[in-house]
Amino acid sequence: MTLTNLKTIFQDNGCEKVYIKTLSANDNSKNQVYLSGSYDILNIFPLSEIKADSSGDWEKERFKATITFGWITDNGVISNAPHSQFILYPKYPEVRFSGFLKGCSIPPSDLMTKRLPGRLLFLGVTKKGSTIGYVSDPDSEITKSILDLKLKTELGIFKILMVEQQNNPRLLLLNELLRIHKLGWINSKRLDKNHQQLPCTSSNCGGYTLEAELGITPNGYSEPDYLGYEIKQFKAKSFDKIANEIVTLMTPEPNGGIYVNNGVENFIRTYGYDDKNGKDDRLNFGGIHKIGIRQPLTGLTLNLIGFDTESSKIRNTNGSISLIDDSGNEASSWNFSSLIKHWNKKHNKACYIPSKSIKDPTQQYYYGNNILIGDGTDFQLFLKQMALGNIYYDPGIKMENASTKPLVKRRSQFRIKSGSISNLYKEAEILNLLNL
């Protein structure tokens, strides 16, 4: 294997970058391979599933995240390692790689079972969403070739080797948003799954119209919207002052509590209330819910279970964001395992765009020149802002025809004021597109 051949294999599998780590003696199959001192590594490598592995002992709390991984052999074949996983230790926090030899038909055991410093670990993400890797001996030609390159581009402990020419996605996005701003008022619209343009008349068409201009079809899965960026539109009174507007961050369905165990209809009948605008036979479940404050409309208190506010770390991997009633019953909940993958993967890079709307003579939207862009997030940053009360739960759940043929609408929303968004990212700034 030569470096040229190795780059070709990564490129043939659709990898744009190769992440290279110099392994220490402790980086082996017995001790696991250290990858990161934060959860930001989860933004790079696609994970299949995250599960809590809790023993009740803070020292041993961890998450296990499965990853589709295979080793590149010296013959250029990909040998699957079906038991590969990332172990997330919230105490430190840190992420380690394990299980990468078990069940693999052609594993690099001679290198990954030894305490041998100076080996190089190469990792790349394919366009199919899997991860492939290679490990080189300290004295090999590949290792020497990499050291001779003196790579400067870094991400945490990794050096980055580009194997495909990559356009600047940030600049491409900003130029597109500038084009859309210069269009002025745009007729409300949306795209269907076949990219056909359709009129849009609902109250949430601001996001659909922007996505249609960017060529984004609506999706319900946890992937970024455009060029690796999550696109978030929010209503604004002024394009010059955008720090005090409400932004919906995500809308995940609960996965625990009465909401799941007894069903949504039972949940609404238990904790909902008659429509405040006098609409007959309708029950609503809404209102702002902040951590530790009882919501008078629903009688529920939002709790952050298993997160230590002083250290801003997860203390219990079975923890959750939970709505608790006055009797101590869990009305609904979102466990950390379900949220951590969604948040890191979908929101690592995000762009927040203000908009204005009019309905006369027709429904139209106008998108602002001042936008907020964030890069590099961590789920524990999300939990910290929730603990501070900056992120809150603001559902729009309702049941019409409650006494006849109930029709339920589900809408769980976690929201934040736009001025607090920068606290969710390691790098964030407001940009004026007119100054590009």
Secondary structure as GFF3:
##gff-version 3
##sequence-region A 1 436
A	DSSP	alpha_helix	3	12	.	.	.	ID=ss1
A	DSSP	beta_strand	17	22	.	.	.	ID=ss2
A	DSSP	beta_strand	33	36	.	.	.	ID=ss3
A	DSSP	three_ten_helix	39	43	.	.	.	ID=ss4
A	DSSP	beta_strand	49	53	.	.	.	ID=ss5
A	DSSP	three_ten_helix	58	60	.	.	.	ID=ss6
A	DSSP	beta_strand	62	66	.	.	.	ID=ss7
A	DSSP	beta_strand	69	72	.	.	.	ID=ss8
A	DSSP	beta_strand	78	80	.	.	.	ID=ss9
A	DSSP	beta_strand	85	89	.	.	.	ID=ss10
A	DSSP	beta_strand	94	98	.	.	.	ID=ss11
A	DSSP	alpha_helix	109	112	.	.	.	ID=ss12
A	DSSP	beta_strand	120	125	.	.	.	ID=ss13
A	DSSP	beta_strand	131	136	.	.	.	ID=ss14
A	DSSP	alpha_helix	141	149	.	.	.	ID=ss15
A	DSSP	beta_strand	154	155	.	.	.	ID=ss16
A	DSSP	beta_strand	158	162	.	.	.	ID=ss17
A	DSSP	alpha_helix	169	182	.	.	.	ID=ss18
A	DSSP	beta_strand	186	187	.	.	.	ID=ss19
A	DSSP	beta_strand	189	191	.	.	.	ID=ss20
A	DSSP	beta_strand	197	199	.	.	.	ID=ss21
A	DSSP	alpha_helix	205	214	.	.	.	ID=ss22
A	DSSP	beta_strand	230	235	.	.	.	ID=ss23
A	DSSP	beta_strand	246	250	.	.	.	ID=ss24
A	DSSP	alpha_helix	258	261	.	.	.	ID=ss25
A	DSSP	alpha_helix	264	271	.	.	.	ID=ss26
A	DSSP	beta_strand	273	274	.	.	.	ID=ss27
A	DSSP	beta_strand	282	285	.	.	.	ID=ss28
A	DSSP	beta_strand	294	295	.	.	.	ID=ss29
A	DSSP	beta_strand	300	305	.	.	.	ID=ss30
A	DSSP	beta_strand	307	308	.	.	.	ID=ss31
A	DSSP	beta_strand	313	314	.	.	.	ID=ss32
A	DSSP	beta_strand	320	324	.	.	.	ID=ss33
A	DSSP	beta_strand	330	335	.	.	.	ID=ss34
A	DSSP	alpha_helix	336	347	.	.	.	ID=ss35
A	DSSP	beta_strand	349	358	.	.	.	ID=ss36
A	DSSP	beta_strand	364	367	.	.	.	ID=ss37
A	DSSP	beta_strand	370	375	.	.	.	ID=ss38
A	DSSP	alpha_helix	379	387	.	.	.	ID=ss39
A	DSSP	beta_strand	391	393	.	.	.	ID=ss40
A	DSSP	beta_strand	397	400	.	.	.	ID=ss41
A	DSSP	beta_strand	407	409	.	.	.	ID=ss42
A	DSSP	beta_strand	414	417	.	.	.	ID=ss43
A	DSSP	three_ten_helix	418	424	.	.	.	ID=ss44
A	DSSP	beta_strand	427	432	.	.	.	ID=ss45
A	DSSP	three_ten_helix	433	435	.	.	.	ID=ss46
###
